[in-house]
Amino acid sequence: MSHNVQNFEIHAGDSRDIVVTVTDSQGGAFDLTGAAAIAWQLACSAGSAAPAVSKSLGAGIAITDGPNGVFTVMLDPSDTAALSGLYYHEAEVTDGAGNRSTVLTGVATVIPTLI
């Protein structure tokens, strides 16, 4: 699996779907059918001991097009309502054979809101 960088902005308390496409080392789709686990976290930094938001397959993450390597992280308003500023986010996929790969990293900017 190859590694992608995806930065995004979100207003605190908004809903957001983060769509991730996993590719193989040649740039083709990596089939997620049969993936053992997918995890996504948002934290103050890459080495943070306590993530601000955690999602996992079946609990905020869904494989939305397995053969084409697509999964979606679903953020609810409560996930970001109390956040503000820059955060690091990362996704990891464990395939059916138990191989783990970091497939996504990036910076998320949470913008404070009035309402």
C-alpha positions in Angstrom: 0.0 0.0 0.0 1.2 3.5 -0.7 1.0 6.5 1.5 -1.1 9.6 0.7 -1.2 13.1 2.3 -4.5 14.8 2.7 -5.0 18.1 4.5 -8.4 19.5 5.2 -10.3 22.2 7.1 -13.4 21.8 9.1 -15.5 24.2 11.2 -15.8 23.1 14.8 -19.0 21.1 15.3 -19.6 20.3 11.6 -20.2 16.9 10.1 -17.6 15.8 7.5 -16.9 12.6 5.5 -13.2 12.1 4.7 -13.0 9.9 1.7 -9.7 8.0 1.4 -8.5 6.0 -1.6 -5.8 3.4 -0.9 -3.4 2.6 -3.7 -0.7 0.0 -4.2 2.9 0.7 -4.9 2.2 1.1 -8.7 -0.6 3.6 -8.1 -3.5 1.1 -8.8 -6.4 0.6 -6.4 -5.6 -1.6 -3.4 -8.6 -3.9 -2.8 -9.9 -3.4 0.7 -12.3 -6.3 0.6 -11.3 -8.5 3.5 -9.3 -5.9 5.3 -8.9 -6.9 9.0 -8.9 -3.4 10.4 -8.9 0.3 9.5 -8.1 3.0 12.1 -8.0 6.8 11.9 -7.0 9.3 14.6 -6.8 13.0 15.0 -4.3 14.4 17.6 -2.3 17.4 18.5 0.8 15.8 17.0 2.1 12.5 15.6 3.5 11.5 18.9 0.5 12.4 21.0 -0.4 9.9 23.7 -4.1 10.8 23.7 -5.9 11.4 20.3 -8.6 13.9 20.2 -10.7 11.7 17.9 -10.4 8.0 17.1 -12.4 6.0 14.5 -12.2 2.4 13.5 -13.8 0.1 11.0 -17.5 -0.3 11.9 -17.3 2.6 14.4 -17.0 5.7 12.3 -15.2 4.1 9.3 -16.9 2.2 6.5 -15.4 0.6 3.4 -17.4 2.3 0.7 -15.9 0.7 -2.4 -13.7 -2.2 -1.4 -12.4 -3.3 -4.8 -11.4 0.3 -5.7 -9.7 0.8 -2.3 -12.1 3.4 -0.9 -13.1 3.9 2.7 -14.8 6.8 4.4 -14.2 8.3 7.9 -17.3 9.9 9.2 -16.9 12.8 11.6 -19.9 13.8 13.7 -20.5 17.3 15.1 -19.5 16.1 18.6 -16.1 15.0 17.3 -14.8 18.5 16.7 -17.2 20.7 18.7 -14.6 21.4 21.4 -11.6 21.6 19.1 -9.7 24.6 17.6 -6.4 24.9 15.7 -4.1 22.6 13.9 -4.2 18.8 14.3 -2.3 15.8 12.8 -4.4 13.0 11.4 -3.4 9.5 10.3 -5.1 6.3 8.9 -3.7 2.8 9.0 -5.0 -0.3 7.2 -4.4 -3.9 8.3 -4.9 -6.3 5.5 -6.3 -9.9 5.8 -2.8 -11.3 6.3 -2.1 -9.0 9.3 0.2 -6.5 7.4 -0.2 -3.0 8.7 0.4 0.1 6.6 0.0 3.8 7.2 -2.0 4.9 4.2 -2.8 8.5 5.1 -1.3 11.4 7.0 -2.0 15.1 7.0 -3.0 18.3 8.8 -6.5 19.1 9.8 -7.4 22.7 10.6 -10.4 23.1 13.0 -11.8 26.5 12.6 -13.8 27.9 15.6 -17.4 28.9 15.0 -19.8 31.4 16.4 -22.9 29.2 16.3 
